[in-house]
Amino acid sequence: MSIDERAYSVLGDQPVFRFLWRLWLAWAVVFLLVVEGCYGPGTSGDPRQVTPDLIGLLTDPHPDVRRTAAIALGRLGSHGAVDALLPILRDPDPGVRQWAAWALGVVGEDRSREVGFALADVLRDSAPAVRMAAAQALGELEDDPRVTDRVVEQLQAEEPGIQSAAAHAMVGRGRVDDLPKLREALRRVGPSARQSLVAALGEMGDKRVVPLLQGRLREDGDAGVRGEAAYRLGMLADEAARPALEHASRHDSDDQVRRWAEWAVSAMRPADARGSGPPPI
């Protein structure tokens, strides 16, 4: 007899009691994992014992129960829950979709292509929190070129929120082969997405991105994008970027951009000539 069936035999067929019990069950697992921080074999926190019950709760009629079950499955690292979590990405409740996306980023690495495709499609979700949860979850999965191509496709969306989520998902997974597509995306997406794409270019760690970053530093109309470009150029430490950085450090209209450019120039000096302080904030 499952945990839920034992509770049902005591409480009877009373919807309010059944709802409260199922919600308590899911939160009890979260409490054990987050507050106590550990669990032992044979206890209610053992993934092998509670995962089937939590999977059952993903179809509960109450969104609070479904949401909490998704959180618990992620906290448990229940890799066997992937098949149950994937359909929940289409749940009518945005909170449930958000936490299902998060949980898949935790437990989906063994099926990174399948899960990655599903999360890439969620980047077009109507709820901003769901889109960003999907973007962050994609960052937890193994980089798969076909999944990355799907994410790049989402940059073509007209809605700035979708562009931003897709650009955020590109940080840490972009490839030099993607440069032509990212160059085109930089011409059409909004400021938030451009800043994330500039970060994605910098994370590639390839000197071939330097001309694109210099272009953003010189010409972008958004100070956040220019500051990001200066920071990334400093991290790449390519001498070819020095003239653009020195010009920005003296002439950019934004004080923070000037400070980032100044720091980037100092980052190119030999180690014994650099300042010991942290980069500007």
Protein Blocks (a to p, Z undefined) as FASTA:
>chain_A
ZZklmmmmmnopafklmmmmmmmmmmmmmmmmmmnopacehiaklmklmmmmmmmmmmgf
blklmmmmmmmmmmnopaklmmmmmmmmmgfblklmmmmmmmmmmmmmmmmmmmmmmmmm
mmmpfblklmmmmmmmmmmpccdfklmmmmmmmmmpmblklmmmmmmmmgopacfklmmm
mmmmmmmmcfklmmmmmmmmmmnopaklmmmmmmmmmmocbfklmmmmmmmmmmnopakl
mmmmmmmmmmpcbfklmmmmmmmmmmmpcfklpcfbdcdZZ
